[in-house]
Amino acid sequence: MEPEIRIRIADELLLFLPASRRGSSCRVAYDGTSTLGHLVESLGVPLPEAGPMSIRGEEVQPSIRPEAGDEVLVRAVPRPQPVPLEPGQEAPRFLLDVHLGTLARRMRLLGLDTAYHNDMDDPALVVQANAERRVLLTQDRGLLRRRALWFGAYVRGSRPDDQLRDLLDRFAPALRPWTRCTACNGALVPVGKREVERRLREGTRRAYDVYGQCAECGQVYWRGAHGGHLEEIVRAAAGVVEAARADGTDPARATVSD
């Protein structure tokens, strides 16, 4: 019989597997030379999404070469997931691929340092993520498999609300709402009404007195009619982060079916 190993995948990672392989474990033919990380990715799971791996109860690294007959357990990345920070850096920085524009604007609303370009290809995204030490967020599994990428994460969900909830649950970042420009990610600063009134419509000038302006692109902000909806996004986000931090000590969050 051809040598093989058995790989049990955490329930949270089954979405990466073909439907035909989403059982309690997968049998994988083993050539004796492939690393464990290569075998896990051959099933469809990008390594940035794979958490602790163990063989016979002992944690191992993706770089090891298992032995024929081994049974491997692959858990999901623990949540909240820490992000390495540069000296003097207080919070994670993010970079989103071209398909996550709405998510980018919501992250900026929450004060998260979020870079986004609607015309950047995959190699350029990797270069910027590495150069600026930004977590690359994407729904492109191939992009996450690029060996040069220093840190990436798959965004779950098709709706912006679900995508934001997943991001906040995964990283539980500190929020600073209303401090970033949703258009360009620049810092917002208070500005007097007289300084910007020539750029405002008459109805806005009459109805509002408090304004902010982006220090980078000059965009002017005020709490308009849509403010209630945005405030609800902020309140919900704060609740997700609080819950994620409280649940982070619970090892049962990452589950593997028997």
N, C-alpha and C positions, 0 to 999 in steps of 0.2 A: 504494500500500500504506500501511496505517496505520503511523505511526512507532512504533518499539519499541526497547527496550534488552534486553540479555541479562544475567541475574544468575546468577552461579555461587555456590552456597551451600555452606559447609563441611559435611562429613559429619556433624559433631556437631550441626548445626542442622536436619538433614533431618526430625527427628521432629516439627517444627512445621509442616511442609508437608503438604498432602493427598497421599495415596498416589499419585495420578495425576500429581503434579508433582515427584516425587522423583528426577528425572534428573540428569544432569551439569550442566545449566543450565536456566534458565527464561526464556522470552520473555515480556516484559511490555509491554503497550501503554502508550505514553507520550504524555501530553497536552502536554508542553512546560513545564508549570508545577509539577508535583508534585516534592517534595523526594525525595532518594534514600531517606531514612528512611521516608517515607510509602510508597514503592514496596516496600521490604523488608518493612514490616509488612503490606502488602496481600497478600503471599505467605503470611503466617501467623507470621512470626518477630517476637516482641516485641523492641523495640530494646534493652532491658537485656541480652538474650542475644546480640546482634550485636556482634562485636568489630571489629577494624580493617577498613575498606572501602577498596578501591583501584580506580582506573580507569587503564588503560594503565600499570600498575606504580606509580602515584603515589597515596599515601594521601590520602583525601578524608574530609570530614565528612558526617554524615547530613543536614545542613542544605543541602547543595549541590543544585542542579538539574542533573542530567546532560543530555547531548545525545543526540538520537536516534542510534541505532547504537552507543552506548557499550556496552562489556562490563564489568560490575562484578563484582568478587570480594569476597565477604563471608565473613570468617573468624569463628570462634567467639571468645568472650571468652578472652583468655589466662589460663592457670592457673599458679600461684595468682594470683587477682585481688586487687589492693590495694583497700582500703576507706579513703576519707578519714576521718581522725580529728580530733576536736575538740581544742583545746589542753588538755593534761592528761589526755587519754583515752589509755589504754595499749593497748586492744584493741577490735576491732569489737563492736558490740552488735547483737542480732538481735531480730526480731519475726516470729512465725509465724502464719499464718492458721488458721482454726478446724479445718482438716482434718489438721493436723500435730501433734497433741497428743503422740503417742508420741515423735516426733522431738524435740520440745521437752524432754521429760523426759531424754532421753539427752544432749542438749546441755548441760543443767544439770548432769548427772552429771559431765561433762567440765570443768565450771567456766566454761562460756560464758554470758555475760550474755544470757539468753533470755527475752523477754516473750512471753506466750501467754494468750489469752482464748478460751474456747469459745463466746462469744456476741457477738463483735464483727463488725460488717458492714464492707464494703469501704471506704466513705468514712472510717470511724473508724480503720481500720487505716492508711490513708494519713496521716491527721492525726497519729497517734502516731508512726509511722515518721519523719515529717518533723520533728516537734517534738523527739524524743529522738535523732535521727540514728541510727536503727536500720535495718539491712538487712532489708527485708521479704522473707521466704521464702514461696513459694507455689507451687501447681501450677495456679493460675488464670491463664491467659494474658491474659484481659481485665483483670485487676487490674494486671498488669505494663505494660499499655498506657496506664494513666492518666498523663497528662502531668504531673500535680502531684507524682507520686511521685519522691522524690530518688534512691533507690537500691533496686533490687529484684533478685531472682534466682529463677529457676525451679528447683525441686527435682526432680531426676530419680529415678525408681524408685518402685515401689509398696510395697515392704517397708521398714520402718524401718532395717534394716541397710544397705540400698542407698542410702536417702536420706541417712543419716549419712555414709556413705562419699563420696557426691557432694559434700556440703557441705564436708567436710574437705579433699577434693581441690581444690575450687574456691577456698577461702579460706585454707587452711593456717593456721588460727588457733592462737595459743598456748593450750595446755591447762593447766588447774589443777584436776585431778580432786578430787572429794570436798570442794569448797569452797562449793557452792551447794545450796540446798534444791530438790529435784526437784519439789516441789509448788507453790512460789510464786516461786522464783528468788532468795530472800533469801540472805544470807551465813550459812554455818555456822560456829559457834564451839564450841570444846571446852567440855564441861560435866561437872561431877563427878557420879558415880553417885548420890550422896545427894540431889542437887538434883532428879533426875528419877525416882527409884525409885518414887515413888507412882504414876507414870503407866505403869509397866512391869508386864507379867505376871510371875508368879512364876518361870516357866521362863527368861524373858529375864534377870531379875535374877541368877539363879544362873549362867547361862552366859556373860554378857558383863560386862566392867568398863569398857570405853572407849566414851564416847558423845559425840555432837555434837548441837547444837540450833540451829534456825533463829532468827536474831535478829529476823526479821520475824513469822513465824506461830507460832513455838514448837514446830514439829514436831521430834521427837526421832529421832535416827539412831544405828544401830550396825551393825557388820558381821555380819549374820545369815547364815542358811543360803543365801541367794541371793547372798552376797558374791562367791563364786567366779565366777558368771556376770557380775556387774557388773565385776569385775576383768578379765575377758576382753574385755569391751567397751572398757574403758580401754586395755588393751594394744594391741588391734587399732587403735583410733583413733590412738594415738601413732605406730604404724607407717605409717598412711595419711598423716598430716601430714608425717612425715619423708620419705616417698617423694615427696610433692607438692612439697616444697621442693627436693629434689634434682633433680626433673624440670622444675622451672619454667624453667630456662634453655634447654630443648630446644624450638626453634621448630617441630619436626615434630609436636608434640603436637596442634596444630590442623591438620587435614588437609582437603584439598579434592580430590574425585575428578577425574580427568582426563575 
